Amino acid sequence: WHALATVWACQAGKDVYVEKPMSHNIWEGRQMVAAARKGGRIVQVGTQARSSSVLRDAFEWVQRGELGPIRFARIIVYRQRSSIGKVAEPTPIPGDVDYDLWCGPAEKHPLRRKQLHYDWHWVWPTGDGEMGNNGVHYIDMCRWVMKLDAPAPRVMSVGGRFSFDDDGETPNTQVVILDYRPAPIYCEIRGLPAKKGSEAIDSFQNTEVGVVLQCEGGYFAGAHLSGAAFDNRGKEIKKFGPTSWGDMDSGHLANFVEATRSRKVDALHADVLEGHLSAACCHQVSISHRLGRTAPPETALERTKADPVLSDAVTRYREHLLANEIDFAAKEILGPWLTFDTIQERFIGEFAAEANRLLTRAYRKPFVVPQIA
């Protein structure tokens, strides 16, 4: 609903605050940008880390070269999730829900999961999985500090939905690469505990959920509210923050209100274009996953061996699955490398035809996102 509500609001002369992930697919994200620009509207996206005073200070410090050039970025999202259960037949729709309106642009199929609300994140017709739900925040942070103004030129995904025999479709454990040059972004998502039966969650480079910017002279690790810089031996050399969720959230909303008054798009901390580009990165790697297939375990290692950071991430993610007593080989999905024309916003090269079919969707009348761009 994010795209259609935003476009209709812009066409009705309204300014918009839209939550993340901004779009459900790459094509409609670009229509949202076009609708905002054509109507002269102010559209702020709910990636509120853009209004974090901590990250503003930290990223300015990194951008000044205090740790040297950024060599690559890691996104760490180790956040335990539960199974959404499994149903043998459609679930009744709650009596107070207009299900036709609830589905909106999505296909109106019988509800085949226990819970209507929230668990829509974990099925493709309505959600983008943990990558769109949580990963988009940290992709946006990386794009911000690294000054990346386009989707990734090349992507690849390895992962799957492990441990749960449920009605969820999206991966809960995944390693992906956004192959920007000269500094790529690697994202690691884990929805399971550190090991089977444990309540603890993994961490890597002082991070459970956040970004790690690996620079020539050390690294920064942090997220919305706090962070720190470390030298290459892991010794802390500078702290940033903390701030509070309340200050950050209220600051993001205040920034939106101020921009609606000034009519200055450039004053927005998270303009619709930034939201589109960060969501597009999520969609790119999800498309790689959705086009993927199971493969012998050695195939992924062969495909990633030219990149030591990516190969290490795949090895560690498999060790994590083994610690949870999961035979990953049967369910691991190896996505293809996908190449992307960042100007035309279309896939090119091998697998382009299949990938481009997932750039948009078939919309249900009257819930049709109009073509503007």
N, C-alpha and C positions, 0 to 999 in steps of 0.2 A: 504493500500500500504506500510505502514511502515515496516512490516515484510519482504515482498518479496523483496522490494528494498534493504533492509539491507543485506539479505542473498545473493542475487545476487551480490551485491557490494563486500561483503567479499569473495565470490568465485572468483571474478575477481581481487582479490588482492588489493582492495581499503580499506582505513580507512573510517569510517562513523560517521557523526553526525546525529542522528535521533531524531525527535521531540517526545514529549509526546502526548498521551499515547503511549508507545513504541510498543504495540501490540494490535491486535483486539481480541485475545483470548489467553488463558493460554498456550496451546500447541505450538502455533507458537512463543510465546515469548521464550520458551525454545529452539526452533530451532535457533533463532537469537543468543542466547548465545553460542550454539554449533558451529554455523558458524563462529563466531568471534574467538572462542578458536581454532578451527581446522585450520583456516587460519592464525592464529597469527596476527589478525587485532586489531586495536584500535577503539573501538566503544563508543562514548559518547552520553548520552541521555539528552534531553533538559529540564530536571528538574533543572533549573539553580539556584535554591535556595541553592543547594549544594556548589555553589561558592559565597554565600553571606557572607561577612566578619562579618556582624551583627550576623547571625545565628551561624557561627562558634564560635564566642566568647561566645554567649549566651548558646549554647549547651554544650560547654566545661565547662562553669560555672555550669550549671545544673548537668552535669555528675560528677562533683567533689563533689556533694552532698550538695551544698550551701543551698538548700531548703529541704534537706532530700530526701528519695527515691521517685521516681515517682509512684504514686498510680494508675493513669489512664491518658489518653490523650483525649481531645476533638478536633475534627476538625469542624470548623465553616465556612460554605460557604453560606452566605446570600447575594446573588447577583441576582438582579431582571432580569428576562428574559421576552421576549415578545412571543406571539403566533406566530407560523410560518404559520398560515393560513390554509385554507382547500380548496382542489380542487375537482371538480366533475368528472374530466377526466384527463388523463395524460397531463403533461406540455411539450411543445416542447423543445427539447434540443437546447441550443444556437449553432449557426452555426459554431462558432470557436472552438467547443469542440469535440474531438474524444471520444464519450461516451463509446465505448468499452474499450478504454485504460483508461478512467477516472474510470470506475467501477473496472477494474483490477480483483483482486481475488474475489470480491463480485458478488452476483447474478446480472445479467443484466436484470433488470425489467424496465418497463416504469416508467418514473419519475413521482411520485405521491406526489409532493409538489410544492409550488410556486417557490422556489429558489433552484437551483442546488447546489451552493457553500455554505459553512459554515453550512447551516441547515442539512447537512449530519450528524452532531453530534447527532441529536435527533431522529434518526431511527436506529434500530439494525443492518441492513445489513452493514452499513458503520461506525457507531459511537458507543460510549459507554456512551452517555448522559453526564450530568454534573459531574457524578462521575469520568469518564475518562478524561473529558475535563479540569476540575478544581480540583476536589477532589484528583487526583493523585499527585499534587504538595504537598499537605498537608499530605497525607498518607506517601509520601516519607520523608518529614520532621520528622514525628513521628518515622518511622522506623530507620532513621538516629540517632536521639538523644536517642532512646530507645534500639539501637543496636539489632534490630530484623532482623535475616538473613534468614527468610523463609516466605512464605505466612501464613495467619492466620490459626490456627488449627480448628476454628469454626466461622461461620458467620451467620448473620440474617439481614433481611431488612424489614422495614415497610414504605410504602409510595405510591406514585402514581403520575399521571399527572393530576393536578387539575386546575380548572378555565378555561382551554382552550379546546374548541372543535375544535381541529386542527389535522393536519396530523403527528404530533409528536408522538413517541411511548415511549420514555424514561421518567422516572419520573422527575418531576421538584420540588418535595418536598419529602424529604426522611430522615429517621433515620436508621442508620445501626450500627452494632457492629462487630468489628474485635476482636474476643475473645481471644487475647493473654493472657497468664498468666505469672506472677501475675498481670500485668498491661494491661488491655484491652484498645482499641481505639474505641471511639464513634464518629461517623460522622453525622453531621446535615446539610442537604442541603435544602435551601429555595430559590425558584425562584420568589416569590411573594412579594409585599410590606408589610410593617408592618401591615397595615389594608386596607380594600377596599377604593379606591379613594385617597390613600396617595402616595406621592412621596418618603417618608422615607422608610428606610430598617431597619429591626431588628438588634439588637446586643446582645451579651451575654458575660459576663465576659470581658468587654472592647474590644470586638472583633466582627467585621462584617465578615471579611474573614481572617482566620489564624488558628493557633494552640494554644490550652491552655493545658499546662502540669501541671496537679494537683499533687503537691508533698505533703509530710507530713507536711512541714512547710510553705506552701504557693503555689503560682503558677506563671508560666511564661506564658505570652500571647504575641504573635507576629506573624510576617510573613516575607516575603522576605527582607524588607528594614528596619524594626525597631521592637522593642519589649521592654517589661518591665517585671520586677519581682514584685510580690505583696505578702504581708503577708496574712494570712488567714482571716484578717478583711478587705482586699481589699486595704490596704495602699501601695502605690508604694514605693519600697525599692531600686530599681536599674533600670537604663535605659540602653538600648543597641541601638546603632546607632544614627542617621539614616545613610544609604548609599543611592546610587542612582541606578535606573534600569540600567543606562548605565554602571556604574562600575561593577555591578554584571554580566550583560550579556557579556560584553567584557572580564571579568575575566573568565567566563565559556568557551568562545570560545578560549581564550588564553591557558587555561588549556588543551583543546583538541589538539591544535596545538603543544604545548610543549610535550605532550605524543606521538604524531605521530613522533616526532623527537627522543625522548629518547627510544621509543618502550617499555615503562614501563606501563603495564596495571594498576598497583597499584597506579600510579600517577594520574589517572583519578579521578575527583571528582564525576562523575556519570557514572560509568562503566555500560555496557550493562546488567550485572547481577543485579545491583541495580534497573535499569529500569524495568527489567522483574519482579522482586519481587513486586515492587510497583504497576505496572499495573495488576499483578495477583490478588492483593487484590481488586482492582476495579472490575475485572471480577468476582471474587468470590461473592461479594455482588450483582452484577447485575444478576448473575445466581439465587441467592435466590429470587430476585424480580421477575424474569421471570418465576420461578416455582410457584410463589405465587398465591393466590386466594383472592377474597373478603371474608370477615368474619365479624361476628357481632363485634362491637367495643370493647366489653368486652373481646373478645378472645385475642387481642393483649396485653391488660393489664394483663390478666391472664398469658400469655406466658412470660411476661417481669417482673413480680412482684418480682421475686427472685433477681433481679438486680436493686437496687434503682436508680442508675444513668441512666440506660437505660429506666426504667419506667418513670422517670422524663422527659427525652428527648421526649418520645412519648407523654406525657401529654402536654408539652409545644408546640410541633409541631401541635397538634390538636387545642390548643388554638389559635395558629397563623392562622390556616385554618378557624376557626370560626370568627376571626377578619376580615377575608376576605370574610365572609358571604358564606362559602362553607360547604355544607353538606358532610363531608368527608366519611361518612359511605358507600355511594354508590360506591365510586371509590377507597377506600383505599385497597391496595394490601398487604396482610400479607404473607411475604415469610417464608419458612420453615427454621428451624435451619439446617445448612449443616455442616457436619464434613469432614475435609480434611486431607489426608495423605500428610504431607509437604515434605516427602522424595520422594515419587513416583509422587507427584503432581496430585493426583486423589482424587475424593470424595469417602468416604466410609460410610457405615451405611445406615440409612433411606434416601431415595430420591437419592441415589448414581447413580442409573442407569440413571435417568432423567438428573441429573446434569452433569454427565460425557459426555453425548451427546453434551453438550454445551462447552466442553473444546476446541473444534476445529470446523471447518466448512467444507462443501463440496466446494472445490476450482474449479474455472473455468479454463480449459485449454486455453491458455498456462500459465495462471497466478497461478501456483501451488507452494505453499511453500513446499520445499522438506524436507523429514524427515532426520535429521542429528543426533539428540540425540537419 
